[in-house]
Amino acid sequence: MQKQLELIDGEFSLEEGLELLSNLLQQKISYHTRKTTAHREMFGTEDPQALLRIQELKEMKAALLDQFKNSDPQLKLQIHGRISLQSIVSQQAS
């Protein structure tokens, strides 16, 4: 199965666009935070991949906000966010 989802497709004011993107990034940060918390509860250690992804997402969010901090508030952002889904067969480790 393959599927494309148009998650975001439109023109936004600078404030709306940054809020939308910041909220999406924050949701991903929250997801990985919950994931590493669950890993710590189950295995006694944090999930290193989740911790790395949290750091990457925080840096991405900060860079995004920094890039537009001195921009004209009348600026519009055109945002296109497509998600591609493809089902795969998971390979179990022996």
N, C-alpha and C positions, 0 to 999 in steps of 0.2 A: 504494500500500500504506500502510495505517495500522495501528499496533500500539501497545498499551499494555503496559508492563512494570512490575510491582510490585516494585521493587528492594528496598525496605524496607517492612515493614508489621508493626509490633509494639510491644510495651511493653518498655522496657529500664530497668535501673537507671541512675542518673545516670552512674556510671563507664562502664558498657558503652555507653550512648548517646553520650556525648561521645567515647569512643574510636572508635566506629563512624563518627561524623560527621567527626572529625579525620582518620581514615585515608582517608575518601573525598575530603576536601578536599586532603590531601597527595598523593594519587594524581593529582588534577587538576593540582596545582602541578607535580608531576614530569613529567606529560605536556607541559605548556606549556614547561617548562624544556628538555626534549629537543627540542621543536619549534623553539624559538629557537636552540638550539645547532646544529641541522641547517641552519637558515636562514643562520646566520653562516658555517658551513662552505661552503655553496653560493654565497652572495651577498656575503659579507664584512661583512654588517650583521646585527644582531639583528632579529627579527620584532617590530615595535612593538605589534601586536595581542596577541601572546603575552605580551610584557612587561607590558602593561596588565592582562591577565587574571590573570597571576601576582600582581600587586599587589592586585587585587580579591579574589582567593582568600585571600591571606595576611591581609588585613584582615578578611575574613569569618570565618576561623578564629580569629583573635585576639579578635574581638568575641564569638563564640560561647563561647569558653573564659572570657572575662571575665564574660559574663552569668551564668554558673553557678558561678563560683569560690567564692562564699560561700554556696552553696545547701546545704540539708540533704542529707547523703549518702543519706538514705532516699528522697529524691525519685525518682519514676519519670518517664521520658520516653516519651511515645507518639510514635512516628516513623512517618510515612507518606511514602514516596518513590516517586513514579510517574515513569516516563520515557515520553514520547510520541515515537514514531517515525513519520515520514512520508517516503516516497520522493518526490523531486522531480527534475526534469530540470535539470541544471546549464546555465547560460547562459555560453558561452565569450565572452571579450572579443575584439573584432576588432582 
